[in-house]
Amino acid sequence: MRRATASDLDGLVALEQATFALDRMSARQWRRHLESLTAEVFVATRARRAVGAAVVFRRRGSDIARLYSIAVAAGERGGGIGRKLLDAVERSARRHGCRRLRLEVRRDNLAAQHLYERAGYHAFGTYAAYYEDGADAQRYEKRLAAT
C-alpha cells in the first residue's frame, strides 16, 4: 500500500477496466488525479500488479474530504485491501486538516456498504439516478478524529 505515481498509470487503468462495467475513469482522468494538488491516489500492489486503488479529493478551505473511488481486484476481495485503502484515505484526509470524509456508493453494492459501516460511516442521504445506468447512490459520512 502506497501513494501512486505516474508509473502506476497503466495498472490503475487496467484495474479500473476490470473492476467497473460503467462510470470508469479514463487514463486522462487518472493522470489528472495523480498530478493534482487536491487529490491523492493510493495503490495496493501484489507482484508489481495493481490489485487495489483509491482516490480522495480535498477542497481548499473545506474540512470535508471525499472518497471519489475505491476499487479492489475481484480475486483480492475479502482480504482486507479495501479496508487498508480506506484507512490510507482517512489518514490522508486527517493529515490535510479534514474533519469529515464523505462518499457515495451504489445502493445495490451491499459489500461496499458493509465495509463503510464497519469502518464507522453512517448513511445520511441518497442521490437519485447518480450513476451512468440510472442507479441511485447512498451517501455516507464519517467524522475523523484529530491526530
Secondary structure, 3 states (H helix, E strand, C coil): CEECCHHHHHHHHHHHHHHCCCCCCCHHHHHHHHHCCCEEEEEEEECCEEEEEEEEEECCCCCEEEEEEEEECHHHCCCCHHHHHHHHHHHHHHHCCCCEEEEEEECCCHHHHHHHHHCCCEEEEEECCCCCCCCCEEEEEEECCCC
